[in-house]
Amino acid sequence: MAPTPDDRRLTVYSCEASEVVCLHSVAADLGASIRVVEAPVTEMTAALASGSRCISVDHKTRVNDTTLLALSRIGVEYISTRSIGCNHIDLEFAQAVGIRVDNVAYSPDGVADYTLMLMLMAVRDMKCTLQQVDAHDYRLQHLRGRELRDLTIGVIGTGRIGRAVIGRLRGFGCRVVANDADPTFSVEYLPLDRLLQLSDVITLHVPLDAYTHHLLDVDRIGLMKRGAVVINTGRGSLLDTEALTAAVESGRIGGAALDVLEGEEGIFYDDHRATSVRHPLLARLQRLPNVIISPHAAYHTDRAVRKAAEQSIRNCLEFQSERQDA
């Protein structure tokens, strides 16, 4: 028989070493106790949360209906994900079994910095430059890049991260256009199709939901300016990856820098040096000289990891406090 849940006991799944000290420190300051579980939350590991009303999870593991049902059966009522996005959790099923889910909101600066880095690498053909230098070929004739000040940058999504990216872009003197109009933020807003037609670089900063899934599909990719570059530090499924890959291979699109990828689960964050990677498009993308791939790392800074861990614990304790006051 499972123990009665304790309102001050929390279970933290998929905890990185860099998070442990922060988690224990915050928990001690707030009078809570935490059980740290290195493994991800699954149907098989759900029992490790026995005695906890609240748990904290990361964004790397898909929390499906069988896992949620197992958690509900042992008394878990609340999940705090240490991420901004919640698309890895079946929110509808969680609600159906009486589990509330909340996210965290850490500084957008790390992702914004990384976005600018990828953007600069893409327009300066940095993948080819580094490969050429590694081969001891130091000629310049094939390495002429473009300057941001000569380009139009299309920012899709002007939430916290999109705004931080725009703030950085203003220092480069380029034209910035945006979609997802917000009258409280000063930028040149355009309809999405017009933005795609005008932009030399397109960067994605909208949440993933039913509306934005494959926001850039084959038709919208067809509207893009010939030679344009796509940057994605949001979620992989914002792009129709098959359509993007074909457009880059054909030369219709000038390149891409992708920190996220459809089907990245089970590939990113794991060591595959001694194993084959089973992904229908990843190998094709990595062979292209004008495509940069990184393993969903834009968020991964010291500050962001600490902040997410801290806020996740606070989320759990606030939920427990609300429950007691109700």
C-alpha positions, -999 to +999 in steps of 0.1 A: +000+000+000+014+034-010+022+058+019+000+089+024+015+118+003+035+143+024+029+179+015+066+188+021+081+158+002+089+163-035+103+139-060+126+152-088+131+131-119+159+132-145+180+154-122+214+165-136+244+168-114+244+206-119+209+208-105+214+187-074+231+213-052+206+240-062+176+218-056+188+207-021+196+243-012+162+257-023+144+228-006+162+234+027+156+271+026+118+265+021+115+236+046+109+209+020+126+175+015+133+162-020+140+128-034+163+130-063+158+103-090+184+102-118+161+081-141+134+098-162+098+095-151+081+065-168+054+040-159+082+018-145+097+045-123+065+062-112+065+042-079+097+060-069+074+091-063+054+072-037+047+095-008+050+127-029+020+147-039+042+168-063+070+159-087+094+178-109+104+165-144+126+177-173+116+183-209+136+154-223+111+126-215+077+122-230+052+119-202+024+098-217-009+085-205+004+053-190+029+072-169+004+098-158-021+071-148+006+053-128+015+086-110-021+094-103-026+060-087+001+066-061-013+100-052+007+125-074-015+155-081+010+180-095+038+180-121+062+209-125+083+206-157+117+223-156+111+239-190+091+266-207+073+242-230+048+215-219+044+197-252+062+166-239+033+160-214-002+148-224-019+178-207-055+166-216-049+132-201-032+147-170-063+168-164-085+138-168-067+119-141-065+148-117-029+160-122-022+197-127+009+206-148+028+239-147+060+251-164+088+275-154+098+308-169+136+314-168+156+341-184+152+342-223+188+355-226+205+321-231+182+310-260+184+345-275+222+345-274+223+311-289+199+321-317+221+350-326+251+327-326+234+303-350+223+331-372+258+345-375+272+311-381+247+305-409+252+337-428+290+334-425+290+298-437+307+287-405+302+250-409+321+249-442+348+273-427+355+251-397+355+219-419+379+235-443+402+247-416+402+213-399+414+199-432+442+225-433+427+244-462+429+281-454+418+296-487+390+322-487+375+320-522+345+299-511+340+315-477+325+349-484+297+356-460+269+382-456+266+409-430+234+411-409+231+449-416+224+440-452+196+415-444+160+414-434+154+392-404+119+377-399+111+369-362+081+346-359+068+350-323+074+380-301+072+365-267+100+368-241+126+350-263+115+366-296+117+401-280+152+393-266+163+382-301+149+414-316+167+435-289+200+419-299+194+423-336+188+460-333+225+464-325+234+450-359+215+475-379+194+450-399+158+454-408+137+433-384+101+423-392+079+401-370+047+381-369+023+376-340+014+412-335+016+427-300+007+464-298+028+468-267+060+460-285+076+482-311+086+463-342+074+462-378+047+435-378+037+418-411+013+390-421+032+357-420+032+351-457+046+385-464+073+380-438+083+348-455+085+365-488+107+394-476+131+378-450+166+366-457+167+349-423+137+335-405+138+325-368+111+307-349+100+316-314+064+305-310+052+277-287+043+243-302+006+236-303-020+223-327-020+256-346+018+260-349+026+223-357+043+225-391+038+262-391+064+262-419+050+235-441+058+228-477+035+256-489+050+282-466+085+271-473+077+276-510+068+312-502+103+319-487+128+341-505+152+321-526+184+315-506+168+323-472+180+307-440+159+292-413+169+292-376+150+271-351+157+272-314+120+266-305+105+231-311+114+207-339+078+203-351+073+239-359+090+229-392+080+203-417+114+187-416+110+167-448+099+198-467+128+218-453+154+191-461+142+188-497+142+226-501+178+229-489+189+199-510+174+215-541+191+249-534+157+266-530+166+274-494+200+287-485+204+267-453+193+261-418+206+261-383+185+238-361+189+233-324+157+212-323+145+185-345+113+165-351+119+130-336+149+141-315+136+121-285+160+092-278+187+108-300+196+141-285+212+140-250+225+104-256+259+092-267+255+075-301+292+073-311+292+035-310+256+030-323+237+039-354+212+068-352+178+059-365+163+091-378+149+094-413+162+129-419+191+136-395+218+120-416+206+139-447+206+172-429+241+166-414+256+158-448+245+192-461+273+218-459+248+246-452+229+230-423+240+233-387+226+209-361+230+212-324+214+189-297+187+211-281+213+230-262+202+267-265+186+268-231+215+250-214+234+277-194+244+277-157+219+305-150+189+289-168+195+254-152+197+269-117+166+291-122+145+263-136+154+240-107+146+266-082+113+277-097+102+241-101+106+235-064+088+267-056+059+257-080+054+225-061+053+242-027+030+269-040+006+242-053+007+225-019+000+258-001-030+266-024-043+231-018-041+236+020-058+270+018-087+257-004 
